[in-house]
């Protein structure tokens, strides 16, 4: 059977955002409540300042980013500098999705969202790696 690809296009920024929002709404209630205070933004790529902040040069290496102060470090005496935000980067997500070839796009987007939300909750990459064997 031949699949028809005529007219098929890559998912838009809005479609990736819809997948990300669905992942947040599917979280258990305790995590969903914490996620409601975090904005979700989708761009094609991270900008140079974001890449520099995480020590990367290749924009295809960054699928998502948490920008904010983790809940474990917040204090009522802190001056807020802006909203906590989860960034999703469409082109690197799509690139990884194609390279993997064995995972649904909405599952990959959900994984990135949950990983970044874990940073909001105060988890380090090492903490996340102990419970999330996704990358193996």
N, C-alpha and C positions, 0 to 999 in steps of 0.2 A: 504494500500500500504506500502510495506517495502522499506526503503531507503537502498541502498547499501553503506556500510561503509568500505568495504575491500579496503585497499590501501589508505584510507583517512589519511592525516597527518595534524598536526597543521600548521598554516601559519608560514612561515619563517621570519627571521629578515628582509630580503629583501622585502617580501610581505607587512609587516607592514610599512616599509619605503615608499613603493609605495603608500599605502593608505594615509600616512601622507603627502607626496608630492602632491597628488591629492587634499587633503583638503586645502593645501596652495594655489594651483592654482585656486581653486574654490572661494577664498575670493574676496570681492569687490576690485576694483583696488587700492584704497588708502591703504588698509591693505596688499594687495599682494605686493605692492612696499616696505613697511616696512619689510615684511617677507623675501624678497630676500636677506637681509643682515644677516640673521640668518641661521646658519647651522642646519641641522636636522640629529640626530644620533639615532640609535636604538640598544639597548642592551637587553639581557634577563632580567637583574636586575640592579638596581642602586648599585654602590659600597658603601662600608662602609662610606667613607668620605661624599658622597652625602646624605646618610641616616642621618648621624650625623648632617649635615648642616641644615636639616629640622626637626630634633628632632624625627626621627623615628628609630625603631629597626627592624621591620619586613619588609623585602624587598617587600613583596606582597602588602604593603600599598601605594606604590608610583608608579603610572602609568606614570607620566611624570614630567619633571623638566625643568625650564628655568635657564640657567647658563649664566649670563652676567650682564651688566649694563643697566637698563631700559632707554629708550630714554629720559624720563623726568629727568633723573639724569646725562646724558652725557654732557660733556663740551669739547670744542675744545682744552682746555688746559690739559685735562686728558691724561695720558700715557696709551695706550691700553694694557690690560693684556692678551688678547686673543680674539678670535671671540665669538660673542654671539651665544648661542647654545640652541636648544630645544632637550631634550632627551626624547625618548619614551622607555618604559620598557615593552617588549613583554609579558613576563610571567604574570606580574600583570594585564596587559590589558586583556589577554586571560582569566585569572581567574575572573576578573570582568564581562567580557562578558558572561561567563558561568553562573555566579551567577545571573546576571540580567535576562538572558533568554528572554528578550523582545526588544532587540535592535540589529541592524545589526552591525557587527564588524567594517565595514568602518565608520559607524556613530560614534561609540565609539572612534575610533582612531581620527576622525576629531574633536570630542569634546575635547579630551586631547590636541591636537595640538592647537586649538583655545584658550583654557584656558592658555596654556604656552605662546602663542604669546601675549595674553593680558598682561602678566607680562612684556614682552619685551616692550610693549607700555606704561608701567608704572602703570598699574592697580593693585590694591591689591586684595587679595582673597575676601575681603568684597565688593569691587567695582564689581568684577565679579559676586558674589552671588546676587547682586541687579538686574542684568540684565539676569542672567543665572539660570533658575529654574530647570536645568537638574537633580539635585540630589534629588529633592522632590518626 
